[in-house]
Amino acid sequence: MRRLFFATLGTETNTFSAIPTGWSVWRDTLLRRRASSNGPTVERRHTVYRPLFERMDERGWTLIPGLQAFAVPAGITPRPVYESLRDELLDDLAAAGPIDAVMLFLHGAMVADGYDDCEGDLLQRVRSAIGPHVPLGAELDLHCHLTPAMLSHADVLVGYKHYPHVDTYDRLLDLFEIVADAAEGKTRPTMASAACHMIGLFYTTTEPMKGFVERLYATEREPGVLNAWLAHGFPYGDVPYIGSHAVVVTDNDPTKARALARSLRDEFFAMRKDVDPVSLGIDDAIDTALGAANYPVTIADTADNTGGGAPGDSTFFLEALIRRAVDGCAVGPLYDPGSVAICHDAGVGARVRLRVGGKLGPESGSPVDVECRVTAVADRVTQRLNGGPSNLGRCAAISIDVGRSGATVSSGVDVVLSDRRVQAGSPDLFTALGIEPATKRILVVKSTQHFHAGFGPISAHILYAGGRGALERDVTRIPYRRVDTARYWPFNPHPTLAD
C-alpha cells in the first residue's frame, strides 16, 4: 500500500494589521499536533476529510498525517511561532518514514517576521527532505501570492476556483489524484503560470467571473490537462510578489501548459473593468436596503472582515443603525469577549448596559454604549464556513431597542457577540442564538464574500458595503511600500503583461 504524508500549515497574513498571528490565534483556530494528540491529527471521523479517506481506500493508499495548523487571518506571524510550526511539520515528515508522495494544505499568503514567502520556504525545505523524485503537491487558497519559490519546489499547486470557497475539499481530492497518479507513474505533472498584473477582489458568484470559472473547468476537460485555476492574489499583503496569476497543469506538456495559462491570463485581463464589484458606503447601503420591496436584505460589512485580517469589532454599521433608528435588523458576528462574559454572567432576559465593540484600534471605531436585553447565550456556536464547521466560540445575543417597531418585522437591532474573531459564514450564527433571519429587514454580516454561500439562498437582495474599517475596498488607496504598483492594474490602466 502506498503512503501519503499530509500536513497543514497556513494563514492569510494582512501585513497592515496590528494583530500578531501569535500562538493564541493558532490555538483558537486549528492546532492538532502529532506529539500531543490522543489519536492521528487527521481521521476519517473528521467529516470534511471523509471523502479523501474513501478515495485513498479505492486507490490503495494510506494517509500518514502530520501537523494540522491553521490560523484565522491577522497580522504578521512572529518568527519563533512560524519557525516552530515549520520545524514541527518537518519533524513529522521525518518521523513518517518512507513515503510515496507529500500533500500539503497551505494558504499561499502567509508572512512571518523575516519570511515574505512562508510557503516557498516550507516547500523548499520539504523538497530537500524528500528528494527530487517524490511527488510534492500543495493546495492553495485562491487569495495567495504565487511566488517563484512555490512554483519551483512543488510538482503541482492546486487552488480553489470559487469565491466563496465552496470547493475547498473538492480541490483537495483533485490534488490527491494528481500526486497519486504521478507517484504511480501514470502522469508527469508540468506546471505553468502567467501573471495577470491585476490587484483586486473578484467575486465568482456573478458574471463575468462566474463564466470564467466555467472556462477553467472547460480547460480541464481538454486532453492532457490535469488542472487549471486562477490565483486571485491577496491585496492586503505588502510583499514583492502580489497580484493574479493563471495556472495550468498538464501531463508532461510544458508548451501546452504555458499556452493555456497565457490564454486564460489574457481572457481574465480583458475583463478587468467588469470584475470589480459595486461597493456602497454605509448609509447608502442602509438606504438601498430600506427601499427594497422584499426582505431580508443582507449587507456585507466588507471593511471589517476577519477573514481578511480585520479586527471584527468595528462599530460603524451598528452606530449607524442605532442613530437612524432602523429596526428589524441583525448584526454579527461582532468580536467582543468582554461583553460576552458580562452577558453570560447576567443571564438570559437580563437588561444590561454594555460598551460594545471598538476595542482593537482606530479601525474599529468608537465603542457604542447601549442599554440592551440579553436574549441568548451559548458556550459554543458553530456555523458553516467554506464547506466545513467553523467555531465562533462562546457567544451571546443582545437586543437593542431603537424606539420603533414595524408591523411586518421584529423590532430593535439584534447583535451576535462572539469571543473568537471569525467572519460570518451561514445563518447558523443567528439561528443558534434564537434570531430568525427571515423575520429581519436587514442582516449585516461581517464578511467580504464567504457569507454568500450561506446567506445567498435566504436573501432577497445582497449588498456590499466598503465603508470605514480595516480593509480598504479601493486598492489604489492601500498604502503599499514594497509593491511596485506601476506594474499593476488599476494603478496602471495599461500594465505590461509578462510572465
N, C-alpha and C positions, 0 to 999 in steps of 0.2 A: 504493500500500500504506500502510495506516495505521500509525502509530508509537506504541508504548507505552514510556514510561520506567518502569523498575523498579529499585528500590533497597531495601536492608535496613539498618535501624539499630535495635537493640533489646537489652535485657537486663531481667531481673526483679530489682528492687532490694529487698533486705532492709535497711530503714533501721536495723535494730538490729544489723546485722553490723559488726564492726570491720575486715573485709577490704575495702579500697577496690577498686572495679572500675576499676583503672588499666590502662595500656597493655598490660602483660604478660597480663592476663586476656583482653583483646580479641584479642591475637595468638595466644594459645593456643586460642581457640575458633574464631572466623571473622573474618578481616580481609583481604578482597580489594579492592584499590584500583585504580581506572582508570589512574592515572599509573604504577603500578609493576607491573601485571600484564603477563605476556607475551602474553595474549590478553584477550578480554572477561571481565569479572568473573563473568558467568553464561553458561554454554554448554550446548548440547544434551548434551554428554558428561557433565554433572553429572546423575546418574541421577534424582535427585528432581525435577529441573526438566524432564525429557524430555517428560512429558505436557503441560506448559504450552506448550512449543515446538510440539508436534503440534497442539494446539488452536488456537494462533495461526496456524499454517500453514493449517489448514482454513478459517479466517475471513479470511485475507489480511492479517494483522497481522505486524509485525516488532518484535522486542524491542530496546530501547536500554538496556543495563544500566549502572547506576552503582555506587556504593559498596555493598559487601556486608560489613556489620559486625554481629556478634552476640557477646555475652559470656555465659559461664556465670554464673548468679546469684551475687551477692556484695553488698557494701555500696554506699554512695553513690558514683557516678562523679564523679571530680574535675572541676571546672568546665572547666579547659582541655581535658581529654580530650573531654568532651561537645561543647563548642563547636567544637573542631577537626573532629570527625567530622560534626557537623551542617553546618558550613560546607562541608566537602568534598563532602557529598551535594548541597548546593545548587549548588556549582560544577559538579558533574557534570550536574545538571539544566540549568544554563545552557549547558553545552557540547553538550548533546544536540541543540540546535536546535529547530525546530518539532516539537511532539509533539501527539498527539491525545488522550492520556489518561495519567494517572500512577497507578501502583500501588506501594504501599509495604508491605514486610513488616516490621512493627513488633512490639512486645510489648504495651505498654499500661501497664506498671508500672515504667517507668524513671524514676529520680530522680537528679538531679545536684546538686552544690553550687549553690544559687541557683535551681534549677528543680525544683519539685514535680511538674511535668507536662511531661516532655521531649517526649512525643508530641504534646501540644497545641501546644507551642512550635514543633515541627518542622512540623506540619500547617499552622499559621498562616503560616509563612514560605514553605512550598511554595505555598499558595494565593495569597499575594501575588505570587509569581514567575510563576504560570501564568495568573492572572486568574480571573474568576468562571465562565467558560463551559467550561473544560477539565475533564472529569470527574476527580475525585481520590478514590481508594479506598485503604483500608488494611486489611490482615489483622492481627488481634489475637489474642493468647493469651487464653483464657477467664479466666485469672488476671490480669485487667487492672483498672486504676482507670478507669472510664468517666467522663470529665470533660466539662464544657460546652464547653471549647475543642476537644476532639476531635470532638464531635458537630456543632459549628457550622461547622468548617472543612472537614470531609470530606463528600463526597456520599454515601459509603457506607462503613460499617465492618462487616467480616465477621469473626466469631470462630469458634474451634474449638467443636465441640459435645461432644466426648468428652474424658474424663479417665480414663485416659491419652490423650494427644493423638495418637491413631492416624489422625486425619483432617486433619492439618496441610496436606498438599499437595492434598487434595481441596478444602478450603476455598479454597485459592489459585486453583483452577480456577473455583470459584463466583464469586470476586471478579472474575476476569478477564471472565467472561461478563457480569457486571453493568456494569462500566465500559465494556466494548466495546459493549454494546447502547446504553448512554447516549451514547457518542461517535457512534454511527451513527444516533442519533435514533430508535431503536426504543422506548426507555423513558425515563422520568424518575424516578430513584430518590428516594423520600421516606422519611425515617428517623425512628423514634420510639423512645424508651426509657422504661422505668418502673422506678423504684428499688424494690428489694425490702426494703431496710433490714435485711439479714442479713449477718453476717460469719462465715465458716467455710470449711471444705474439704469438697467434695461429690464423692464418687466416682460415676462414671456406669456402673460395672460391675455394680452391684447395684440392686435396687429400693429406693425408688421413683424414683431418679434415672434408671435405665435406661429406664423407661417415659416419663419426662419428655422425654428426648432423642427418643424416637419421636414424642412430641407436637410437638416442634419441626419434625421432618421433615413431619409431617402438616400443620402450619400452612403450610409452604412449598408444599404442593400446592393450597392454596386459590387461587382466581382472583385475579390481581393481586398476589400476594405473591412478592417476589423472594428474601427471606432472613429467617430467624428464628434467634436464638441466645440463650443465657444467658451473660452475663458474670458469672462466679462471684465475681470480686474476689480480691484478694491480701491475706491477713490480716497479713502481716509488713511492710507498708508504712505507716509512721506519717505519713500525709498527709491533708489535709482531705476529699478525695473518695475514698471507700472503699466497699466493700460490693457486693452483687449487683444486677444490672440485667437486665431482659428487653428485648431489642432486636428490632424488626421493621422490615423494609424493604419498601415497597410501590411499585408503579408509579403515581406521581402520585396517591396517595390517602392524604393525611396523616391523615384521620379514621380510616380503617381501620387504619393503622399504629398509631395511639395506642390504639385499642380493643383490638387484638390484643396489644399489648405489656402493657397493663394486665391483660388476661385471663390471660396467661402469668405475670405477676408475682403475681397473686392465687393461681393454682394452685401456684406454687412456694412462696409464703409459707405456704400451708395445710399444706405437707409439712414445715415447719421442724423439728418434733420427731422426724421419721423419717429425715432425710437425714444426720444426724451419725453417722459410722461408729464402731463399738466400737473402743476403743484400750486395749491392755493395758500393764501395767508389764513391765519386762524379765524378771524372774523368773517372773511369771505367764505370759508368752508362752512361755518355755522349758518351764515345767511343762506347759502345754497341748500344746506340740509333742511332748514326750516321751510324753505319754499318747495320742497319735494311733495308730491301728491301721495306717495307711498312710503312706508317705513318698515323696518328700521333703515336708516342711512348710516353706514359705517364710515367713519373718518379715520384715516391712518395718521397718527402723530409721528411722522417720519423723522422729525428732528430729535426725538427722544427714544429712539430705538436702541435698546440694549444690545440687540444683535449686531449693531454697528459700533459698539463701544460707548454709547451714550449712558449717562447715569441712570436713567429710568425713573427719576424722581422729579422731573420738571413739572411746574405748576401752571404754565402759561395757558393751557387749554382749560384746566379746572377753574382758574381765576376768571377767565372769560365767560364760562358757562354760568358761574355764580353771579358775576357782575351783571350779566344780561338777563338773569332770572329765567334761564332756559330749563324747563323741567322735562321730565321723561327721558333722562339721559343716564348713561352708564359709562364709566371711565375705568380703564385698567390695562394691565396691572401697574400700579404705582408703587415704586420701591420705597418703603419706609418702615424698617424694623422696629423703631421706637414706637410708632403709632400702633403697629400690630400688637406689640406687647401690652400696651395700655388697653386696647380693645379686648384682648383675651382676659386681662385681669378684671375689667369692668363687667364683662359677660354680655350675652345677647339680650337686647332690649334696653340696655343702659343708655342714658344720654350722657355724652362726654364732650369735653372741649379738647380739641386737638390742634396742634400746629403741624399741618400736613405738608410733606414734601419739601423741596427747596433746600436740601441739606448738603449736597455734594459740590456746590460751587456756583459761580455766576451763571453757568449754562443751565442750571436747574431752576432759575428764577428765585423768587422770594417764597418763604413758607406761607401757606394760607391758613389763617386762623378760622376754625369753623366750630360751630356747635352742631352736633350730629347724634344720630342714634346708631348703635351697633346692631346690625341686622343679622350677622352671621360670623362665626369664627370656625377655623379648621386648622388642625395641626399639619395637614399636608393636602395640597391641591395639585392635581395632575391634569394637564391638558395635552392635546395632540400638537406636535410641532415637528415639521419636516419628516412626517411619516412615522414618528415614534413618540413615546411618552416623554413629557417634559415636566419636571417637578418645580412648581412655584414656591414650594416650601410652606412655612406657616403663614396663613393669610387671615384677613378679616375684611368684612364688607361693612361700609357705613352708608347711611342715607342722610344727605344734606338737604334740608327744606329751603327752597329758594323763594317761597312765598306765593307760588302759583300752582295750579293743578289743571290738567286737561281732562276733557271728557272721555277721550279715547286712549290715553296713555297714562302710565303711572306717574306720580308727581315726584319732584325732587331730583337730585343728582346722586346716583349711587356710585360709589367708588370701591374698587377692589384694591386693597393694600396687601403687599407681599413682603416677605423678608429675604427674598432672593431676587437678584437682578436678572429677570427673564422676560423676553418680549412676548406679546400676545400671539397665540397660535390658533386657538379654537374657542368656540363659545363655552367650552367646559370651564374656562376661568371664571365665567359669570354664573353658570348654572350650578356649579359645585357649591356656590355660596347663596343659592336661592334667588338669584337675579335672572329673570327670564328675558333674554334679548329680544324676543319677538314682540314684547309689550313696549319697547322703547322707541322713541322717535330717533334718537341719536346714540350711536355707540362710538366712543372714542377709544381707539386701541393703540397702544404704544408699540408700533412695528412699522417697518417700511413696506414689506411685501409678503412676508411669510404668513401673515394673518389671512391672506386671501384664500388659501386652501380651505380654512375652516369657516370663515365669515362670508365668503363669496356666495355660497349656496343659500344663506339665510337673509342676505341683504337685498333691499330693493335698489339701492344705489351704493357705490363705493367712491369715496373722495380721498384724495391725497393732499395733506397739508404739510408744507415745508416751512413753517414759521420759525419762531425763535427756538433755540436749543443747541445741542452739541453737534448735530450733524447738518452741516450746511448743504442745502439741496443744490445750490448753484455752484458747480465745481470750480468755476472761474474765480470764486471768492475764497476757496480753500487756501490757506497761507503756506503753500509748498515752499520749501527751501532747497530740497535736494532733487526735485523733479525738473527736468528741462522742459518746461511747459510749451516752449515754442515748437516742440516736436509733436504736439497732440491737439486734436480737435476736442473741445470747442475753443481752446485758447488760440489755435491757428486754424482758420477756416479751410486751409488747403495744405495739410501736412504731407510730407513726402512719405509714401508707403514703401517701406523697405523691411526685409526680414531681419 
